[in-house]
Each structure stands twice: as C-alpha cells, then as structure tokens.
Amino acid sequence: MSSILGTYKRRDVSFSEGKGVYLTSTAGEKYLDFVSGIAVNSLGHCHPYLVEAIKKQSEKLWHVSNVFTIPEQERLAKRLTDNSFADFVIFVNSGAEATEASIKVARKYFFEIGQPERNRIITFEGAFHGRTLAALFAANNKEHTLGFGPRVDGFDQVPFGDHEALKKAITKNTAAIMLETVQGEGGVRVVPDYCLKPLRKLCDDNGILLILDEVQCGIGRTGKLFAFEWANVDPDIVPIAKGIGGGFPIGACLVNKKVAIGMKPGTHGSTFGGNPLAMSIGNAVLDIILKKGFLENVQEVGNYFEKELKELQKKYSNVIEQVRGIGLLRGIKLKIDNNKFLDHLFQNKMLAVKAGDNVVRLLPPLIVEKKDIDEAIRIIAKTCSEF
C-alpha cells in the first residue's frame, strides 16, 4: 500500500525518462505527452538548455533568504516587467500562491487609499485559481470546497459570459474582478477580445482593479507571452506560474505601480520564492521563449493544430462536438464521456488531461513541431474511430 495520501486518482503508470514531447514509462513504453505536467513543461522534457542552467547554478548557489538581494531574481523580475504591463513582481512557488498574493495586493491597495470596505472580488463560474482555502472559495467549485468550511468570504461569483450579471454584482464593496484569460480547468473557454476590452473599461468606470489569472495560459502558451496581449489590454495584477519554470516550481504575481503602494516590508513573504536556483531556470526559460520567432512559431503550430482538429471534428462528428482554445492550449468538447476517451487515448500511447464541460485538454510543450501534431492527430483519429 502506498504511503502517499490519496488526493489524486492516479493512472497505473510511472515514467523513468522524458525527452522533448515524449515520456518513456518504467515498462519501456513511449508516450506522446500532450499534458506537459498540465501546461508546466513549456520547453518539453529535459531541454538541454534548461539542464545546463540547472547544472550551472546548482554548483554555485541554491538558496538564500529574501532578506538579501538576489541578483538572479532581480534579472528575472526586470525581464518580466520589461515585457509586460507590470512595474513590480512578487516571486512565490506556485500558481495558488501567486493567486493568493494577487488577492492580498488588491485588498491592501484599497486599504492604503482609505477605502478598506472595498475588499470583495468578483469571480466567474468554471474558474480555477488554486487549492489553498481562499483560492478554492474564489473559484467556488462545489466539488472542491465540499468539507472545507467555514466558507472563506470576500468573493462574489457570476456566470461565465454573463455581462449583465457582472455589472449587477459590482457594489461599493467591490475591489476587483478576477478571471482567467483562458479558463483551463473550466473547459478551455477563451475570454474573447470583445469581452476583455469592455471588461477593462468596466473596471475603470467603477474604480476597481482587473486581475487576469495567467497561471495556465501565460508565458507563451497562446502564442503571445501573455494571453491578454491578444486583446491589447493592460490588467492591474497578473498571477503566473506553470510555464515560467519549465517544470521547476516557480510562481509570480505581476503588479503595476498604482496597486503596489500598499505592499511594504512585512506585508508578504516567501521562504523559497525567488531562490537563485529557481530564478536561474526562469531566466533560462525566457531566454528561449523571448528568442526572435519563437512565439510566432507557437502561433503557427497552434493554428495548424486547430485546423487539423477541426478536420477531425467534421470526420468524427459523432464524437467531437467542438474544438476550443488558442495557440497550444486546445480542448475538444466531446459527445462521449471524456474519461473513457482519455482511457482509449492512453491505450493508444498519447497523454492528455480532462477539463470541465466534458472537454479533453491538449497541452503540448511549446517546442512541439508539426510532425508531432501530425502524430497526435493520427492517435486522436484512431481513438475517435473506436467509438
């Protein structure tokens, strides 16, 4: 019997090696990996540049406290702010921590400007913001919150895409609106540009903040460094994680100068966040992603993937109801049970992950090539033919 607490329903397979877009099991079987640690392995498995970065830094310095200046952290923060709306960065270790920091920054901002009553945050049905208590109740998925009462207050939820409900939910106590630019866990639902732009205006008109959660969809996943760039809007606060570490635990909260005024020494901290080893890896990831042509290739391959998936939808309309997503964050909404489909996909040596609304998420690493997409389409087609 395993000594690991059973909080995951795990597949009966273990992996001993990974290279690029493939994983090899302990039984020696090769799998096409379109999970990527759930959008974490942005550069695939064991990218040689990341391996070298880890080796190099691990021989110098792993960890020092944040009571000291950390040059690797300064460099990564500067690169993130130079390439985004942000003026400052808080480093943590995960997406949930980054979300929690975002909530704190928003509430502290209003406290600092003499409006402490503005502490409520509007969220959307289908959201996922992490597994810590506040993040759980922010998303308010009943399956996730069951048994974890008392409820963490301070959040007001509205249906996804219901603009009128959103407007009605804004009160004199509202501090911010928080949403994922692309809902991943909720079923790969993209917030359209024509919604994001009015959302920014709605926040401005009501003097509230816009928090865009890019933990899953950020750092190149959509073909831009940040998904909100497609709508040409500037949020106030953005939590990120997953892809920025390429497989190493890194999270961050990006904030603009306006909202940063409340965050002073002692208002937030992290023992491990921003350590030299993590920061060196984050910088190595950006070295690749910010290279000329890299993000354009993500767009090109992502568009090719979408086109091929839509062809499959036409051919197997009895199985595939809808193709969703943007860039290399794709989803197929099924007419059959997504768990059964994933089981068949696994038997055909391809890995994917479920999402809400009966969707299968397809999250290849950003270094995926068209030949890998062709292999994925072949396997998905074979799987569809089995139903």
C-alpha positions, 0 to 999 in steps of 0.5 A, spaced: 500 500 500 502 506 498 504 511 503 502 517 499 495 520 501 490 519 496 488 526 493 489 524 486 486 518 482 492 516 479 493 512 472 497 505 473 503 508 470 510 511 472 515 514 467 523 513 468 525 518 462 522 524 458 525 527 452 522 533 448 514 531 447 515 524 449 515 520 456 518 513 456 514 509 462 518 504 467 515 498 462 519 501 456 513 504 453 513 511 449 508 516 450 506 522 446 505 527 452 500 532 450 499 534 458 506 537 459 505 536 467 498 540 465 501 546 461 508 546 466 513 543 461 513 549 456 520 547 453 518 539 453 522 534 457 529 535 459 531 541 454 538 541 454 538 548 455 534 548 461 539 542 464 545 546 463 542 552 467 540 547 472 547 544 472 550 551 472 547 554 478 546 548 482 554 548 483 554 555 485 548 557 489 541 554 491 538 558 496 538 564 500 533 568 504 529 574 501 532 578 506 538 579 501 538 581 494 538 576 489 541 578 483 538 572 479 531 574 481 532 581 480 534 579 472 528 575 472 523 580 475 526 586 470 525 581 464 518 580 466 516 587 467 520 589 461 515 585 457 509 586 460 504 591 463 507 590 470 512 595 474 513 590 480 513 582 481 512 578 487 516 571 486 512 565 490 512 557 488 506 556 485 500 558 481 495 558 488 500 562 491 501 567 486 493 567 486 493 568 493 498 574 493 494 577 487 488 577 492 492 580 498 495 586 493 488 588 491 485 588 498 491 592 501 491 597 495 484 599 497 486 599 504 492 604 503 487 609 499 482 609 505 477 605 502 478 598 506 470 596 505 472 595 498 475 588 499 470 583 495 472 580 488 468 578 483 469 571 480 466 567 474 463 560 474 468 554 471 474 558 474 480 555 477 485 559 481 488 554 486 487 549 492 489 553 498 482 555 502 481 562 499 483 560 492 478 554 492 472 559 495 474 564 489 473 559 484 467 556 488 467 549 485 462 545 489 466 539 488 472 542 491 470 546 497 465 540 499 468 539 507 472 545 507 468 550 511 467 555 514 466 558 507 472 563 506 468 570 504 470 576 500 468 573 493 462 574 489 461 569 483 457 570 476 456 566 470 461 565 465 459 570 459 454 573 463 455 581 462 449 583 465 450 579 471 457 582 472 455 589 472 449 587 477 454 584 482 459 590 482 457 594 489 461 599 493 464 593 496 467 591 490 475 591 489 476 587 483 474 582 478 478 576 477 478 571 471 482 567 467 484 569 460 483 562 458 479 558 463 483 551 463 480 547 468 473 550 466 473 547 459 478 551 455 473 557 454 477 563 451 475 570 454 474 573 447 477 580 445 470 583 445 469 581 452 476 583 455 476 590 452 469 592 455 471 588 461 477 593 462 473 599 461 468 596 466 473 596 471 475 603 470 468 606 470 467 603 477 474 604 480 476 597 481 482 593 479 482 587 473 486 581 475 487 576 469 489 569 472 495 567 467 497 561 471 495 556 465 495 560 459 501 565 460 508 565 458 507 563 451 502 558 451 497 562 446 502 564 442 503 571 445 507 571 452 501 573 455 494 571 453 491 578 454 496 581 449 491 578 444 486 583 446 491 589 447 489 590 454 493 592 460 490 588 467 492 591 474 495 584 477 497 578 473 498 571 477 503 566 473 506 560 474 506 553 470 510 555 464 515 560 467 519 554 470 519 549 465 517 544 470 521 547 476 516 550 481 516 557 480 510 562 481 509 570 480 504 575 481 505 581 476 503 588 479 503 595 476 505 601 480 498 604 482 496 597 486 503 596 489 503 602 494 500 598 499 505 592 499 511 594 504 516 590 508 512 585 512 506 585 508 508 578 504 513 573 504 516 567 501 521 562 504 523 559 497 520 564 492 525 567 488 531 562 490 537 563 485 536 556 483 529 557 481 530 564 478 536 561 474 531 556 470 526 562 469 531 566 466 533 560 462 526 559 460 525 566 457 531 566 454 528 561 449 521 563 449 523 571 448 528 568 442 526 572 435 520 567 432 519 563 437 512 565 439 510 566 432 512 559 431 507 557 437 502 561 433 503 557 427 503 550 430 497 552 434 493 554 428 495 548 424 493 544 430 486 547 430 485 546 423 487 539 423 482 538 429 477 541 426 478 536 420 477 531 425 471 534 428 467 534 421 470 526 420 468 524 427 462 528 428 459 523 432 464 524 437 467 531 437 462 536 438 467 542 438 474 544 438 476 550 443 482 554 445 488 558 442 495 557 440 497 550 444 492 550 449 486 546 445 480 542 448 475 538 444 468 538 447 466 531 446 459 527 445 462 521 449 464 521 456 471 524 456 474 519 461 473 513 457 476 517 451 482 519 455 482 511 457 482 509 449 487 515 448 492 512 453 491 505 450 493 508 444 500 511 447 498 519 447 497 523 454 492 528 455 488 531 461 480 532 462 477 539 463 470 541 465 464 541 460 466 534 458 472 537 454 479 533 453 485 538 454 491 538 449 497 541 452 503 540 448 510 543 450 511 549 446 517 546 442 512 541 439 513 541 431 508 539 426 510 532 425 508 531 432 501 534 431 501 530 425 502 524 430 497 526 435 492 527 430 493 520 427 492 517 435 486 522 436 483 519 429 484 512 431 481 513 438 475 517 435 474 511 430 473 506 436 467 509 438 
